[in-house]
């Protein structure tokens, strides 16, 4: 009986963790898109002589609900601009490194996907 209780507790914990990760992913996805497709175009109109903002925080004034550039896992959202954007992206690309904190892994959340 004790083993069964431990197994059930482990399964419940794993399910809760998976649910939390999905929720965090769900909140990160619209944020990267808002930076790329809402804030950046407004910034670009005000700064026509400059292709790239100095940093992602410079776009926060165009997103009334943003006061920092942290993703749900506490990592900074990152931006790619100019020649660094992925193929097919125009302007600005924004991404979260996801729960593992490492770029270019399967759990990254990109504005261009």
C-alpha positions, 0 to 999 in steps of 0.5 A: 500500500505504501508503494502504491501511495508513493507511485500515485503521489509521483504521478500526481506531481508529474501531472501537475508539473506538466500542467504548469509547464503548459500554462507557462508556455501558453502565456509565453507564446502570445508575449513573444508575438506581441513584442514582434508583431505589435510593439516592434512595428509601433517602435519602428514608426517612431524610429524610422532611421533605426532598424533594431531597438537597442534592447527588448526593454525598449519595446515595453512602452508599447505593451501596456501589460509589460514591465520587464522582459522575463519569460514565465521561467524567469529568463529574459526574452531574447530578440533577433534583429537585422541580419540575425533574424531567421529566414522568412522573418521581417523586422524583429524575431523574439523568443523564449528559451523555455523551461530548460533555459537553453537556446535552440532546443525543442522547448524554445517559444518563437514569435515566428512559429 
